[in-house]
Amino acid sequence: MELGGNCWCDLIRISCMRPHPKGLHVDPLLVEIAAFLAGIRLANDLNFKCVMFEGDCEVSGKSIKGPLTDVSWEARILALDRKSLLQQVHVWDFEIIQRSANTGAHNLAKWCSTSNLFVSVPVPVPVPVISYSLRSRF
């Protein structure tokens, strides 16, 4: 099972891909890039001008600013869409975080997956806390 998620100020969007019923393999990088792409779309929909993206997939993170090497053609197509959509965000950055620091998001995604949910989960995080974090990085 592959998991991906996005967290924005007061919203976490979870997406899960269950194993293919015919046993076909789903590339984990596709899921990571698709989750990132959904996050960019959400940032654009909410008209965010300054966004800090975080993820624990080093290959996905490095392919944002660098060349698209050693990825499948499916991942390459999604990554090119991602680069195109990022041009609509005025100021953005991506930080690779340790997978161990991402356990809360991972556990929430696993719970949504086992509950067969594709949801947006409201999270009571005060906007000034997020704004402070973003201001300190840019």
N, C-alpha and C positions, 0 to 999 in steps of 0.2 A: 504494500500500500504506500502511495506517495502522498505527501502532505505539503501544503503551502499556505501562507497566511499573510495578511497585511494589518498593520496597526496604525491608526490615525487618531491622535488626540483623544477622541472619545468613542472610537469605533474599531473593532477588530473584525476583519472579514476573513473567513476561513474557507478554504477550498480543499477538497480531497479528491484523489483519483483512486478508485478501487482497482484491484487487479482485474485485468481483462478477462471476461468469462471464458474465452477460448485459450487462456494461458499466454497470451502475447505479452511481451515485456514492455513496460512504459518507462521511457528514459527519465530518471529523476531530474536531470537538468531541464527537461521540458517543463516539468512541474514547477521548478524554481523560477524559471524565466516567465512562465505563465502567471505565477503569483506576483512577480515583480511587475509585469505588464498590467495586471489588474490594479495594482497599487498606483501606477502612473496614471491610469485612466481615472481612478478615484480622485487623485490629487488634481487632475485637470478638471474633473466634474465639479469639485469643490472650490475651484479657482485658487488653489494654493500656489503661491509664488516662490516660496522658499521651503524646500523639502529635504530632509535627511533620510535616506534609505539605509536599512541595515539588513544583512542577511548572513547566513552561515555557510553558503555554498561558494567556495572560493573560485571555482571555474566560472560560475555565473557572474560573480563580482568582477573578476578580471576581464571578462568579455565586454563589460559595459564601456570601459575606456580604451581597451586595447583591441587588437585584431581578433577576429572570430576564427580561431584555429582549433583543430581537433574537436569539433562539435558536429553532430549529425545535421543533415540538411533541414530537418524539422526544427531543431533548436536554432539553427542559423536564421531561418525565416522569422521566428518569434523574436530573436535577438535584434534583427534589423527593424522590426516593428517597434521594439522597445526603444532603440536609439532614435527613431523618428519621433515617437511620442515625447521623449525626454526633451526635445527641442522646444516644446511648449511650456516647460517649467523653467522659469527665469534663473533661479539659483538652486542647485541640487548637488548632493554628494552621496557617495555610497561607501559604507564602512563594513568591512567583513568582521563579524563577531565570532567568538568561539561558540561552537555548538553547545557546549555546556552552559553558556550564558543564555541560551535560547530554549531552555527546558519548559518554561511556562507556556510559551507559544506552542511548542511541540506537543505538550500534554493536552492543551486545549484543542489543538487540531486532531489529535488522536481520539479525544472524547467525541468531537463532532463526527469523526469518521465512524466510530463504533455505534454512534447513535443515528447514523445515516442522515446527517444534517448538512446543509449548505446554507450558512447563515451569516448575518451581521450581528455581532454581540456588543451591546453598549457597555462601555467601561468608564467608570467615573474618575477620569484623570483630569485635574484642573488644567485648562488651557495655558495659564501662566507657567506651569511647570514645564510643559512641552516647549513653549515659546522661549523660556530661559535656556533650555538645552540647545535649541536651534540657534539662538543668538550667540551662544558661546562658541559654536562651531564655524560660523561664517564671518 
